[in-house]
Amino acid sequence: MHARATVTLAQFQDAFSRALSGEPAQADAAVATLVAQPAFAVYRNTVAKGCIDALQANFPAVARLVGEEWFRAAAAIYVANERPAEPSLLAYGESFPRFLRAFPPAAELPYLPGVARLDRLWTEAHVAADASALEHSAFASLDPELLGGAVLHPHPAARWAWFDEGPVFTIWRRNREEGADEGDIDWRAEGALITRPEEAVRWTSVDAAGCRFLDACAQGQPIAQALEAALGADPDANLVRLVSGLLAAGAFAQLTLPSRNER
């Protein structure tokens, strides 16, 4: 007689999860027995439908653009290869934009992965930590000589992206907002800022200089260097308007002054 190999709970759960995705369950006899039962197929289909429903809820602009039938067919392929990493499906689909970029039927819609990315950034902003947005008054009493060495820290919910491939933000916004403008679209590169300075997620357009400024701030660069980076993206950028607009949008949560040794 041969001793039966001991299977840990984690191994059983992993085998069960793989079986739900349609992978063979030969690694665990108990799971294989479950899979052989007709009711398991019903359970598998229910789980798959729940994941597809979650993707459709998490990527509403994509679903509206391509239509429900196209979206759910693509989502079924994604779900078969990408199992949820967490019990909650609120943030399911992190790699869905990358999936669409490599998905042959989406090749004729080059802006679709970008739209999916903005849907994803909306979700990230929605579930991010709460924080008060930095206001213009934080600059009022600052010594101008200290300001250049200060660091602006992006709001925990702030997400931004630049899209060279075209007016991705405009396309996304028109498929996300009710009653959005339906006029002609100027086909040019665009940027977007999504954040949640209060209770609701907000979004606004941002130019290349603004995106570069936010990138520099996220890297911990002082304001003076971040402004130089912005000018590198657009030498004609109005820096006062740029910073003021980002503050008004709630892009920052904190301002750190340089230490005495850095002054």
FENBELDA-V966979 format. One record per residue. N is the residue number from 1. RES is the residue in three letters. PHI is phi in whole degrees, 0 to 359 (* if undefined). Layout:
n:res:phi
N:RES:PHI
N:RES:PHI
This chain:
n:res:phi
1:MET:*
2:HIS:252
3:ALA:289
4:ARG:287
5:ALA:298
6:THR:282
7:VAL:251
8:THR:285
9:LEU:300
10:ALA:297
11:GLN:293
12:PHE:297
13:GLN:296
14:ASP:294
15:ALA:296
16:PHE:295
17:SER:297
18:ARG:294
19:ALA:296
20:LEU:297
21:SER:273
22:GLY:96
23:GLU:281
24:PRO:301
25:ALA:252
26:GLN:294
27:ALA:293
28:ASP:221
29:ALA:296
30:ALA:297
31:VAL:292
32:ALA:300
33:THR:295
34:LEU:295
35:VAL:298
36:ALA:290
37:GLN:281
38:PRO:303
39:ALA:293
40:PHE:295
41:ALA:298
42:VAL:295
43:TYR:296
44:ARG:299
45:ASN:294
46:THR:295
47:VAL:297
48:ALA:298
49:LYS:297
50:GLY:297
51:CYS:292
52:ILE:295
53:ASP:300
54:ALA:295
55:LEU:298
56:GLN:295
57:ALA:286
58:ASN:278
59:PHE:231
60:PRO:294
61:ALA:292
62:VAL:297
63:ALA:299
64:ARG:291
65:LEU:293
66:VAL:264
67:GLY:92
68:GLU:296
69:GLU:298
70:TRP:298
71:PHE:298
72:ARG:290
73:ALA:293
74:ALA:293
75:ALA:297
76:ALA:297
77:ILE:293
78:TYR:298
79:VAL:298
80:ALA:295
81:ASN:246
82:GLU:230
83:ARG:282
84:PRO:300
85:ALA:270
86:GLU:228
87:PRO:300
88:SER:281
89:LEU:262
90:LEU:301
91:ALA:248
92:TYR:293
93:GLY:109
94:GLU:305
95:SER:266
96:PHE:299
97:PRO:301
98:ARG:294
99:PHE:301
100:LEU:295
101:ARG:296
102:ALA:258
103:PHE:273
104:PRO:309
105:PRO:297
106:ALA:268
107:ALA:299
108:GLU:279
109:LEU:238
110:PRO:298
111:TYR:274
112:LEU:296
113:PRO:300
114:GLY:293
115:VAL:298
116:ALA:297
117:ARG:296
118:LEU:292
119:ASP:301
120:ARG:293
121:LEU:297
122:TRP:299
123:THR:299
124:GLU:297
125:ALA:295
126:HIS:296
127:VAL:261
128:ALA:292
129:ALA:296
130:ASP:285
131:ALA:195
132:SER:281
133:ALA:279
134:LEU:291
135:GLU:255
136:HIS:303
137:SER:298
138:ALA:296
139:PHE:266
140:ALA:301
141:SER:261
142:LEU:279
143:ASP:292
144:PRO:307
145:GLU:290
146:LEU:274
147:LEU:299
148:GLY:297
149:GLY:267
150:ALA:286
151:VAL:240
152:LEU:266
153:HIS:257
154:PRO:303
155:HIS:298
156:PRO:304
157:ALA:267
158:ALA:288
159:ARG:225
160:TRP:214
161:ALA:201
162:TRP:246
163:PHE:237
164:ASP:289
165:GLU:285
166:GLY:145
167:PRO:282
168:VAL:298
169:PHE:296
170:THR:297
171:ILE:297
172:TRP:298
173:ARG:298
174:ARG:293
175:ASN:261
176:ARG:248
177:GLU:267
178:GLU:279
179:GLY:71
180:ALA:290
181:ASP:302
182:GLU:248
183:GLY:287
184:ASP:297
185:ILE:254
186:ASP:283
187:TRP:279
188:ARG:209
189:ALA:296
190:GLU:216
191:GLY:234
192:ALA:218
193:LEU:237
194:ILE:238
195:THR:206
196:ARG:217
197:PRO:290
198:GLU:233
199:GLU:275
200:ALA:257
201:VAL:289
202:ARG:235
203:TRP:219
204:THR:205
205:SER:284
206:VAL:215
207:ASP:275
208:ALA:298
209:ALA:296
210:GLY:295
211:CYS:297
212:ARG:294
213:PHE:297
214:LEU:296
215:ASP:302
216:ALA:295
217:CYS:296
218:ALA:296
219:GLN:275
220:GLY:83
221:GLN:284
222:PRO:299
223:ILE:304
224:ALA:301
225:GLN:290
226:ALA:296
227:LEU:292
228:GLU:297
229:ALA:297
230:ALA:298
231:LEU:293
232:GLY:295
233:ALA:279
234:ASP:208
235:PRO:300
236:ASP:263
237:ALA:296
238:ASN:274
239:LEU:292
240:VAL:296
241:ARG:295
242:LEU:300
243:VAL:294
244:SER:298
245:GLY:294
246:LEU:292
247:LEU:296
248:ALA:296
249:ALA:280
250:GLY:82
251:ALA:282
252:PHE:236
253:ALA:242
254:GLN:205
255:LEU:236
256:THR:251
257:LEU:280
258:PRO:292
259:SER:288
260:ARG:301
261:ASN:290
262:GLU:268
263:ARG:282
